[in-house]
Amino acid sequence: MTRFGTRSIEWVLWAGTVGFGTGLVERFEAAASAGYQRVTLSPPDVVRAGTEGVTAGEVGRRARDLGLRLTVDPVMNWYPDSAPSPSRFAGVSADDALRITDAVGAESFSAIATATSDVPIDDLAAHFAALCDRAADFGTRVHLEFIPFTVIRDLRTGWRLVQAAGRPNGGLVFDTWHFFRSDPDFDLLRTVPGERIFQVQLDDAPAVPDGPLREETQRRLLPGDGGLDLARAVRCLESIGGLGCVGPEVISPTLAAMPIGSAAELALARSRELVDKALTG
């Protein structure tokens, strides 16, 4: 944990930084060794562990034995949509994903959308509220993630849905790549209560998009290696009290090709450096 003034930051290793296909044991060990306090895993990760004879409860115990808290990322299929999703995570139903979240003892999970919806966008608030209510039954928070190539494409849409849902355990994931590649509205960001930003993901990119967004998002850069004004985003988040849980989500073939421990350490070092320079430089 890092302290800036009176604020402490809990560091989160998002699985995409070290490769979504990495094994849970090595991911947990890399996160603990590098100095993270939290690590993410997906419902398919836990399903795969089950086929290897490791129960969801045991997955959670292994993380806790290393001093790590868990976040599930992502939960899909939480609203009606008849179009098949190309996402690697879409094969697990929302019901199963919630059971997994409860069984591993995760404290929060991300909810993401896809490119289509069978209901109007504003009506998704009711579905998000229902998801939050189910999560509240086992004491878990839900962070809605806006992604520019989904129906919840920007901060404005995501925050509108969270507000309309009106659930205390419902908030947002703020991903810097998604923010800058959609509508980077800093005036709006300054109006969002920081306590409703449950997670912050740090990643960089060229100032100008390099190819279709669905492709470019697989080639993210370490914080400070691109042209996005991440320092401004960090300062804005700090000003509203939104820097509680922060971590790199640098989906990159370069990092995925590195030894998992080295990738985890490098991503954390660069994230800490960025935040330190933004807030004290």
C-alpha positions in Angstrom: 0.0 0.0 0.0 1.3 3.5 -0.9 0.5 6.6 1.2 0.2 10.1 -0.4 -0.5 12.6 2.3 -3.5 11.2 4.3 -4.5 8.8 1.5 -3.5 5.2 1.1 -3.6 3.4 -2.3 -4.3 -0.3 -2.5 -2.5 -1.7 -5.5 -4.3 -4.2 -7.7 -2.8 -6.6 -10.3 -5.3 -6.8 -13.1 -4.9 -10.2 -14.8 -4.6 -8.7 -18.3 -1.3 -7.2 -17.4 0.3 -10.6 -17.0 -1.8 -12.5 -19.5 -5.4 -13.7 -19.1 -4.3 -17.3 -19.5 -1.8 -17.4 -16.6 -2.4 -19.9 -13.9 -3.9 -18.7 -10.7 -1.2 -20.0 -8.4 1.6 -18.2 -10.3 -0.5 -15.1 -10.7 -1.2 -15.0 -7.0 2.5 -15.6 -6.1 3.6 -12.9 -8.6 1.2 -10.4 -7.2 2.2 -11.0 -3.6 5.9 -11.0 -4.4 5.7 -7.7 -6.3 3.9 -5.9 -3.5 0.2 -5.8 -4.7 -2.5 -6.1 -2.1 -5.3 -7.3 -4.5 -5.4 -9.5 -7.6 -8.1 -10.2 -10.1 -9.3 -13.5 -11.5 -12.1 -14.3 -14.0 -15.0 -16.7 -13.8 -13.4 -18.8 -16.5 -10.2 -18.9 -14.4 -12.1 -20.6 -11.6 -14.0 -22.9 -13.9 -10.6 -24.0 -15.3 -9.2 -24.5 -11.8 -12.2 -26.7 -11.1 -11.4 -29.0 -14.0 -7.9 -29.4 -12.4 -9.5 -30.4 -9.1 -9.2 -27.1 -7.3 -12.4 -25.8 -5.8 -13.5 -22.2 -5.8 -13.2 -22.1 -2.0 -9.6 -23.4 -2.3 -8.8 -20.7 -4.9 -9.9 -18.1 -2.4 -7.9 -19.6 0.5 -4.7 -19.7 -1.6 -5.1 -16.0 -2.3 -5.8 -15.1 1.3 -2.8 -17.2 2.5 -0.6 -14.9 0.5 -2.3 -11.8 2.0 -4.2 -11.0 -1.2 -7.8 -9.7 -1.6 -9.7 -10.8 -4.7 -11.7 -9.0 -7.3 -13.5 -10.9 -10.0 -13.2 -9.5 -13.5 -15.5 -9.5 -15.4 -19.1 -10.6 -15.0 -21.1 -10.6 -18.2 -24.6 -11.7 -19.4 -26.3 -9.5 -16.7 -28.8 -8.0 -19.2 -30.8 -9.4 -22.1 -28.9 -9.6 -25.4 -29.6 -12.1 -28.1 -26.4 -11.3 -30.1 -23.5 -13.7 -29.4 -20.5 -12.0 -27.8 -17.0 -12.6 -29.0 -15.6 -12.0 -25.6 -13.5 -14.8 -24.0 -15.5 -14.3 -20.8 -19.0 -14.6 -22.2 -19.2 -18.3 -21.8 -20.1 -18.1 -18.1 -23.6 -17.1 -17.1 -24.2 -14.2 -14.7 -25.7 -16.8 -12.2 -22.6 -18.9 -12.3 -20.3 -15.9 -12.1 -22.0 -14.7 -9.0 -21.8 -18.1 -7.4 -18.1 -18.1 -8.2 -17.6 -14.6 -6.8 -19.3 -15.7 -3.5 -17.4 -19.0 -3.3 -13.9 -17.4 -3.7 -14.7 -14.7 -1.2 -14.1 -11.8 -3.6 -14.9 -8.4 -2.3 -16.0 -6.9 -5.6 -16.5 -7.7 -9.3 -16.6 -5.8 -12.5 -19.7 -5.8 -14.7 -19.1 -5.2 -18.4 -21.4 -4.8 -21.4 -21.0 -5.8 -25.0 -21.7 -4.1 -28.3 -25.4 -4.7 -28.3 -28.4 -4.9 -25.9 -32.0 -6.1 -26.4 -33.2 -3.3 -24.1 -32.7 0.5 -24.4 -29.5 1.7 -22.8 -31.2 3.7 -20.0 -33.2 0.6 -19.1 -29.9 -1.2 -18.3 -30.0 0.7 -15.0 -32.7 -1.6 -13.7 -30.6 -4.6 -14.6 -27.5 -3.2 -13.0 -29.6 -2.5 -9.8 -30.8 -6.1 -9.8 -27.1 -7.3 -10.2 -26.1 -5.1 -7.3 -28.9 -6.4 -5.1 -27.8 -10.0 -5.7 -24.2 -9.1 -4.9 -25.3 -7.4 -1.7 -26.7 -10.7 -0.5 -23.1 -11.9 0.0 -21.6 -8.5 0.8 -19.9 -7.7 -2.6 -19.5 -4.5 -4.4 -20.1 -4.1 -8.2 -18.1 -1.8 -10.4 -19.5 -1.0 -13.8 -16.9 -0.6 -16.5 -17.5 1.7 -19.5 -15.7 0.6 -22.7 -15.8 2.6 -25.9 -16.8 -0.3 -28.2 -19.7 -1.4 -26.0 -23.2 0.0 -25.3 -21.8 1.6 -22.1 -19.3 3.5 -24.1 -18.1 6.3 -21.9 -18.0 7.8 -18.4 -21.2 9.8 -19.0 -23.2 6.6 -19.8 -21.7 4.6 -17.1 -22.2 7.2 -14.4 -25.8 7.8 -15.5 -26.6 4.1 -15.1 -24.9 3.9 -11.7 -26.8 7.0 -10.5 -30.1 5.7 -11.9 -29.6 2.3 -10.3 -29.1 4.0 -6.9 -27.4 1.1 -5.1 -24.8 1.8 -2.4 -22.7 -1.2 -3.5 -22.7 0.0 -7.2 -20.0 2.1 -8.6 -17.5 2.5 -11.5 -14.3 1.1 -12.8 -12.3 4.0 -14.3 -9.9 2.7 -16.9 -7.6 5.4 -18.4 -7.4 3.8 -21.8 -11.2 3.6 -22.0 -11.6 7.2 -20.8 -9.3 8.7 -23.3 -10.5 6.5 -26.2 -14.1 7.5 -25.6 -15.0 11.0 -24.4 -12.4 12.2 -21.9 -14.7 14.7 -20.2 -12.8 16.0 -17.2 -15.5 18.4 -16.2 -17.9 15.5 -15.8 -15.2 13.4 -14.0 -14.9 16.2 -11.4 -18.6 15.9 -10.6 -18.4 12.1 -9.8 -18.1 11.4 -6.1 -14.8 9.7 -5.6 -16.3 7.1 -3.3 -18.3 5.8 -6.3 -15.1 5.0 -8.2 -14.4 1.6 -6.8 -11.4 0.8 -9.0 -8.9 2.6 -11.2 -7.0 0.9 -14.0 -3.9 2.6 -15.4 -2.7 2.0 -19.0 -1.3 4.2 -21.7 -1.6 4.5 -25.5 -0.5 6.8 -28.4 -2.2 10.2 -28.4 -3.9 9.2 -31.6 -5.6 5.8 -32.0 -3.5 3.3 -33.8 -6.0 1.1 -35.7 -9.5 -0.1 -34.7 -10.1 0.2 -31.0 -10.9 -3.5 -30.5 -7.4 -4.2 -31.9 -5.6 -1.4 -30.3 -6.9 -2.3 -26.8 -4.8 -5.5 -27.1 -1.6 -3.3 -27.5 -1.7 -1.0 -24.5 1.4 0.6 -23.2 2.9 0.9 -19.7 2.0 4.1 -17.9 4.2 6.9 -19.2 5.1 5.2 -22.5 2.3 6.7 -24.5 0.7 10.1 -25.2 -2.3 10.1 -22.9 -2.4 12.7 -20.2 -2.4 10.2 -17.4 -1.0 12.7 -14.9 -4.0 14.9 -15.4 -6.4 12.0 -14.9 -4.6 10.9 -11.7 -4.7 14.4 -10.3 -8.4 14.7 -11.2 -9.2 11.4 -9.5 -7.2 12.4 -6.4 -9.1 15.7 -6.2 -12.4 13.9 -5.9 -11.1 11.1 -3.6 -11.2 8.4 -6.3 -7.7 6.9 -5.8 -8.5 4.0 -3.5 -7.8 0.9 -5.4 -5.4 1.4 -8.3 -3.5 -0.9 -10.6 -2.1 -1.5 -14.1 -4.3 -3.2 -16.7 -1.7 -3.2 -19.5 -2.9 -5.7 -22.0 0.1 -6.1 -24.1 1.9 -8.9 -26.0 5.2 -7.5 -24.7 4.2 -8.0 -21.1 2.5 -11.3 -21.8 5.8 -12.6 -23.2 7.7 -11.7 -20.1 8.1 -13.9 -17.0 5.0 -13.3 -15.0 6.9 -12.0 -11.9 8.9 -9.6 -14.0 5.8 -8.2 -15.8 4.0 -7.8 -12.5 6.9 -5.9 -10.9 7.5 -3.7 -13.9 3.9 -2.7 -14.2 3.6 -1.9 -10.5 6.8 0.2 -10.6 5.7 2.2 -13.6 2.2 2.8 -12.0 3.7 3.9 -8.7 6.1 6.2 -10.6 3.3 7.8 -12.6 1.1 8.4 -9.5 4.0 9.7 -7.5 5.0 12.2 -10.2 1.4 13.3 -10.8 0.7 14.0 -7.2 4.1 15.2 -5.8 6.1 16.2 -8.9 
